[in-house]
Amino acid sequence: MKEQVDVCIVVEGTYPYVTGGVSNWVHDLIRAQRHLSFHVVALVAEQAPGHLHFTLSDNVKGLTVIALQQACAATSRGRPAARLIRDLEAPLARLLGRGGQADFAEVLAALRRHPGLATRDGLMNSEPAFEMLLRIYEATVPASSFLNYFWSWRSLTGGLFSVLLAELPRARLYHAVSTGYAGLLMSRAVLETGRPGLLTEHGIYTNERRIEISMAEWLAEPGRGGLGIEKRRRNLRDVWLDAFVGYSRTCYECCSRIITLYSGNQPLQLRDGAPAERLLVVPNGIDYDFYAAIPRCPRPRRPTVALIGRVVPIKDVKTCIRAAARLRERVPDVRVLLLGPTDEDPAYFEECRAMVEHLGLGDCFEFAGRVQLRDYLGQLDALVLTSLSEAQPLVLLEGGAAGIPCVATNVGACRDIIEGRADEQPPLGPGGFVTPLADPLATAQALANLLTDPALHARCARALQQRVRLHYNKRVIDDIYRRLYEEHSAMPDAPRAHQEAR
């Protein structure tokens, strides 16, 4: 790309091809900074990302799509490729073993010293690359399944090489909306261009990967069991987690500010290597006036509860379904809606649909798919969120602004939103209930309390609406990002990685 933009914003698995809270946040952020020009880099899993779910704003001057996993051909670059692999192997092994910026910079330097050899074919499918894989496998997890290690390696390094070899847009500032591969691309930009980088974490990437890795059955390996005192051997789950910690640490060390949505995320960031002096809390904000103006649908109508989110395991939709079955015992005419896309994890959706059928909830539980949220908020009496991990869910803020009390698991900023922070002045009282993870009985009980006690429902609705109005004003948040962008765009260039290497 020839034209330099003000901000290059880097996203992974979200905007503009996937709907959801993070995608909406990115879209709104860009539109709120119309005086700036943007280039969006969208990292997607494979080469065909699908159709756009958002109409790009006029100040988006470019869209680059990078597939993390790409097909590549076998190559016979024997001895020449061996020179690149020799330079690459040690820093790459350190990076994948919870390394950081210095190791990442050495990986980048090795690729740049051999520009004619640094191709996906040579890095993924050459004989020297396979020999490197074998050596690192033997040095790290020799007792694990080599076949599973092989595919783990291809996934972890394939995404890494994709962001290191892709064309880099020119910008005055690079802004990643997660660590992981998006954070690596931002880190590369900081090192190669000398321009500053920002990071905004909604959920903590490594924490979400920890959950997914722990649930991945194909990574499970038989343990020794018994009462032995031998030190636990490293396994494939360690391989994945160590790599993502290394990727996050690299991003934390390369960027100028590390922004998160609430202070509860910061201990996790510090644990994974974030410098404390760079941390900053900037909560999500919403258009309060828009949501507060949505009219309530008059009664009589069925009491209605909704989970607003994607049908994916991290949202723990199955707990919501089980809670619906228990809730119907207390509120027989209840209606439970799932408002969100069902096509991101087809196998999980089929499991959820089968559970609804098995529990006889066909007249109670409905998968509505992608919807215009404003068309539904007026008919909702409560929101439910059963997620295993969240950051600061926009849906709780949007529902709260519309006067809808919420029941949510104790993850991310949910407790702050529903109950208020400890320093809230004046104290507004609860806007619903916070429940334990994977507890359908507690979820059903909390929803039943709201649906069967009009006075309680009114108090919670009023408290949550006031909290959103006072503390989550989008105009204030937009001004914070405007100042951050102006401050960092005005910074002089830092020394570039290749300049320091001379």
N, C-alpha and C positions, 0 to 999 in steps of 0.2 A: 504494500500500500504506500503510495507516494505522499498523500496528504496527511499532515500531522493534525490530530484532534486534541482537544483539551483532556479528555479522560478516556482511557481504554478500560472498560469494565469486563471482567472475566468471570464467567459463570460455568458451573458444572452440573449437567443433568437437570437443568431447570429452564429458565427463560431463554429464548421465546418459544420453545417447543413443548414445554410442559406447564400446565397450570398449577396453581398452589400458592401458598403464602409467600415464599421467597420470590417466585416469579412476579407476583403482583407488586412486591416491594421494589424490585429492580425497575419494573415498568414505571411505577409512580416516582421513584427517585429520578429517573431520567427526565420525565415530564416536568418535575418540579424545578429542574435546573436548565430551563430552556435557553438560558444565555450561554450555555456551554455546549460544545460539540462532543459526541460520544462515538466510540467504535465498540461494538459488542463482540466479544470472542465467546462462542458457545461451545463448550466441550460436551460431546455426546458419546454414547457407548460405541455405536457402530456407524457406518458410513451414510446410512439413510435415516436422518433424524425425524422425518415426517413433515407435516405441514405446520406453519406458524400458528400459534394460538393467540398471538398478540399482533396488532398493527403497530409497527415501529414508529416512534415519534419522529417528527421532521428533523430533530437535532441529532438523530442517529445517522451518521455519515457512512457507516460500513458495518457489515456483519460477516465475521469469519467463523466458519464451522470446522472444528477439529475433531475427527473421530479418534477416540482413545485406542480402540482395537481395530487394526487395519490388516487386510490380507497382504501378504508379502511372499515373494518367490524365493526358492532356494538359490544360493549363490555359490560360486566356486572361487571366490576371492580368497585364496588360501593365505599365502605369506603376507601380501599387503594388508589384509584384514587383521592378521595376527598382530601387526604393529599397533593398530588402534586398540585392540582388545587388551594388549599388554599395558597400555597407558590407562585404560578405562577400569580394569578389574578391581584394583585396590580401593579407589575412592567409591566406586559403585557398591562394593561389598560393605564399606563403612556406612554409606548413605542408607542402604537397606537395613542396616543393623542399628537403627536409631541415631543416624548421623545428623548432620546439620549443614549450615551454609558453607562451611569450608569444604566439606566433601562434595556438596553439590557443585560448587564453583570448580573443583578439580574435574568432576565429570564433564562439565560444560567445556572446560579448557581442553580436555582430551579430544572431544568431538571436534572442536574448532581447529585443533592442530592437524587433523586429517580430514579436511572438508570433502575430498573426493571419495573417501571410504565411509563417511558417516551417513549411511543410508539405513532404512528400516531392514532391507534385505540382508545387509552385512551384519547388522546388530542383532537380528533375531534368528536368521536362518543359515548363517555361515558355519563352517566347521569350527573355526576358532571361537565363535560365540557359544556354540554348544559345549565345547571343552571348558570354557569359563563357567558356564552353568553347572557342569559336573563338579568342578573344583569347589565352587561356593556351596553347592549341595553337600558335598562330603565334609566341608568345614563347619557346617551349621546344623543340619538335621539329617545325618546319614541313616538314622533308624526309621525315618518316615518314608511313606510311599513315594518312590521317585516319580511315578506317573502324576500323582497329585501335585508334587513339587514342580514338575515341569510346567503344568498348566497354571499354577500359581505364579511362577516366574514370568511366564509369557503375559499374564494379565498385569502384574505389577510393573514390569519393565517396559511392556508395550505401551502403556499409558504414559510412562515417563519419557520414552523416546519420542512419542507423538508430540508432546509439548516442547521438547527440546529441538526438534527438527522442523517444526511448522514455521511459516512466515510470521514475523512479529509486526503488528501494526505500530506505527509511530504515534506517540502520545506524550503530552507533558506530564501525565500522571497515570499510574496503573492501579486499578482498584479491583481486588479479588473479593468474591462474595463467599468464599470458603477457603480452607486450606486444601489438602489433597492435591489433585492435579491442577485445579485452578490456581491454588497458591504457588505451585511450582512454576507455572507460566508467568505469574507476576514476579516471582523471584528471579527468573531468567531475565525478564525485562529490566528489573532494577540493576542486575549485574552487567548486562550488555549495553544498556543505554545510559546509565547513570541517573535516570529519572527516579523520583521517589515512588514508593508503593504504599497503598493502604489496604487493610484487611478488615472486612466486616464479617463476623461469624454470627449467624442466627442460631443454629445448633452447633455443638462442638463436633467437628468432622470425625476426629479420632474416637470420640465416645460413641457416635452413631455406628462407626465401623466396628467397634468392639461388640456392640449388640448384634450386628449382622454376622460377624465372625463366630460369635458364640452360638448362634442359631443355625449355622451352616453345617448340615449333617455330613456333607462330603469331606469336611475338614476334620471330622471326629476321628480319633485314632485310639485303638485299645490301650488302656493303661496297664501298668503292672499289677495294681491292686495290692491287697494284703497289707502287712504291717512292716514292710521294708522301710529302711531309713535312707535309701539312696536318694540323692538329689533328683528332683523331677527333670526328665529330659525335655529339651526344647522340642516343639512339634510345629506342625504347619500353621496352627493358629498363631503361634509366636512369630512366624515368618511374616504373615500378613500384618499383624499388629505392629511389629518393629518397623516395617516399611512405612506404614502410615504415620507412626510417630516421627520417623525421620523426615518425612515429607512435611509434616506440620512444623517441626522445629526449624526446618529450612525457611519456611514461609515466615514464621515469627521473627527469625533473626534478620531477614532481608527487609521487612517492611518498616515503615516509619511509625505508624500507629496501628494498634490492635484493638479494634472496636468490637464490643459485644453488646447484647441487648439488656443484660441485667448482671448484677454483681455475682450472682451464684455461678456464672460460667467462669469467672476469673481463676478460682483455684484449679480448675481443669486445665486452663491455658497455662498457668504457671507450672503445673506438673509436667506438661509436655514441652517446656523450655521457653515460654514466652517471657521476655524481659519485663519486669514489673513496671518500669518507668514508662513503657509504651502503652499500657493498658488504658482503655477509656470505655465508659458505659454510655451508650446512646440508645434509648429505648425505641421501639417501633412507635409510629404515630399514625393515626387514621384521620379521615375527614369526618370529624365528629358531627358537624352540622348535617351532612348528607345522610348519615345513618340514623341520627336522632329524628329526622323528618319522615322516616318511613312509617306510614300509618299502620296501626294494629288492625288485623282482621277481626270483625265483630263476632261474638258468639251468638247462637250456639254452634259449636264445631268440636271435633274431636281434639282432646288434649294432644299436643304435638311436640315431639322431641326430635332434635337433629344432631347427627355427627357430621361436621363439615370437614372433609378431608379426603385424601386418596385412599383407595382400598389397597393398602400395602401392609406388610407385617409390622412395621414400626408404629403404625397407628393402632395396632391391636384391635382390629375391628371385631374379632371373635369375642373379646370380653364385652364389647358393646352389645353384640347379639345375645350373649348369655344374660346380660343385664336386662335386655328387652323382655326376655322370657320371664324373668322374676318380676319385672315391673308390671307386666300384664296381670299378674296375680293381684296386685294392689289397685291398678287402674285398668280395668278390663277393656275400655274403649281406646286405649292409648294408641297413637300412631308414631312410629319411629322411622325417620328418614336418614338415609346416607346420601349426602349431597357432595359428590366429588367423582372424579374419573375412576373407572373400573378396569381400565385396559393396561395399567402399568405393570401389573403382576398377574397375568391371566390365571395362573395356577392357584394363587392365593384367593383370587376372587371366586373361583369355582368352589374352593373349600368353604368360603364364607356363604355362598349361595346354597350349598348343600346343607350347611348347618342351619340356615333359616328354614329350609324345607324339613329337615329332621326334627326341629323343635316346634314345627307347626305354626310358624310365624308368618305364613303367607299373607294373611289379612292384616298384619300388624307392622311388618318391617319391609321397607321399600328401598331398593337401590335406584336413586333418581338419576345418577350419572352427573355429567357436567351441567350446571345450571347457572342462571343469573341469580346471584345470591339475593339481590334486592327484591326479586319476585317471591322469595320464600320467607324472609325474615319477619314479615308482618304476621305470619300465621304460626310462628314458633312460640312455644311457651317455655322452653328450656333448651340450652345447648349442652351436649355431652362430648367430652374428649377423653378417650381411654388410651392415649399414646404412651408408648414406652420411653420416648424421648421427644422433647420439644425444646424450642428456645423461648420465644415470646409470641405465642400464636396470635396472628392477626384476627382470626375468627372470634376469639374471646373478646377482643377489643371492639370489633364490628358489632357482634351481638350485644355486648354491653352498652354500646352507644345507642342501640335500638331498644334498650330496655328489657333485654332478655337475660335472666339469671343463668349461671353456668355451673356445671359439675365437671371437674377435670381432675386427672391424676396429678400427683405431686411431682411434676417434672418441670424443668425450666423455670420460667417466670409465672407459672400458673397460680401459685400461691400468692405472689405479689399482686397479681391482677385481681384475684377473687377476694382475698382477705385484706389487701393493702400492705404496704411496706411498714416496717416497725416505726419509721419516722414520719408516717403519714400525718399531716396536720391540715384540717381537723380529722380525727378518725371517723371514717364513714361507715364502718361495719362491714360484714360479709356480703358479697354479691353472689353467693351460692355456696358450694361445698367443694372441698378438696378431698380426694379419695386415694387409697393406696393403689399401687400398680396391680393390674391383673386381678381385680377384686369385683366381680360382677354383682355380688350381693350388696356391697357397700355402695356401688354405683346406682343400683336399682333403688336402694333405700333413700339415697339423697334425692334422686329424681322424684320418687313418690312423695317425699316431704314437700317438695316445691309444687307439685301438681295438685296436691290435696289440701294445702293450707294457703288460702288466698292472701291472708295477712303476711305470712312469711314470704310468699312469692313477691308481693308488692314491695316489702322492705328490701329484699335482695336486689330486685330490679332497679330500685331507686338508688341504692348504694353503688352498684356497679356502673350505672349510667353517670353518676356524679364523678366517680373515680376516673373514668375514661375522659370526661370533659376537662377535668383539672390537670391530669398528669400525662395524658397521651395525645397531646394536640399536634397534629401533623405539621402545622405551620412552624411550630417551634423546632421540630426535628429537621425540617427542610432547611431552616436557617443554620443549624449546626453543621450540616453537610456542606452548605454553601461556603461557610467559613473554612472548613477543613480543605475543601477543594482549592479555594483561593490561596490559602497559606502554603499548601504543598506544591501547587503549580508554580508559585513564585520562587521556589527554592532553586539555587544553582545546581548544575549537574554535579553529581558525585563522580569520583574516579571510576572508570569502567573496569570490569574484571580483566579484560585483556591488556589494559594499560598497566594495572597493578602487577601483572605477571611478567612484564618486561624487566 
